[in-house]
Amino acid sequence: MNKKVLERFTVQSYESDIFCRLKPFFLQNHMQELAYKGSEFCGASYDQLREDDFFWALNRIHISVSEWPEWREEVYLQSWSRAKQGPLWHRNFKMFREGEEDSPLMLGTSAWTMLNIADRSICRGTHGFNEDFHLEEDTLPFCSKIIVPKDIKMQDAGSHRVTFSELDTNGHANNCFYTQWAIDTLPFDYLSTHILRDLRICYYHELQFGDNVQLQLGNDTKGKWYLQGVLGDTTCFLVEMQFIPAPQQ
């Protein structure tokens, strides 16, 4: 029995950056939609959970990219349920060109929780999820918590107020926008000469319309950046980004 879901898509102009590469924000959009299709495949779709007053919430994500596809390029995105550990449901991803599944452009893994709509409490049950659909095939190790090294000094990087267009169907900031906020805190000169190779995000507290999250940024000398979002005394998210120098044209 095939336990994977698959999407074929062509990189659109509006999904591309100034170098005609797929933007990380839109890669995550495709991954999020495929995750919903995967949960439906496993018997715990968005609509099925809503009937029981629950919804899927992304807890952690890790993406490792060897090559970004370019505008007009057709690629395949694949996903499957990896396993359940405690309240976390792990889901894997792979992106590749046709006929090149063994040479993936991207490997990804993520951890999700089922939350109650009313009080945001974590569901410990399965709510129809067929655990026979788990596939013991790894892309990356299970997502772990991000730890900022003690020698990295986090500095003020401004703030961001959550807008209406950033809200998702659950009424909070869509997880894909956190990547966009993180990248937009970096200098243009740096982004224009470096390529994102590795992205990790931990989501700790949801953000709602009008929340003004304070951003704190730090980096080391090896191309690794950290962005923390704080609301009052609460850390809402933490992003880790690894960049490499872009090849000279």
Secondary structure, 3 states (H helix, E strand, C coil): CCCCEEEEEECCHHHECCCCEECHHHHHHHHHHHHHHHHHHCCCCHHHHHHCCEEEEEEEEEEEECCCCECCCEEEEEEEEEEEECCEEEEEEEEECCCCCCCCCEEEEEEEEEEECCCCCECCCCCCCCHHHCCCCCCCCCCCCCCCCCCCCCEEEEEEECCHHHECCCCCECCHHHHHHHHHCCCHHHHCCEEEEEEEEEECCCCCCCCEEEEEEEECCCCEEEEEEEECCEEEEEEEEEEEECCCC
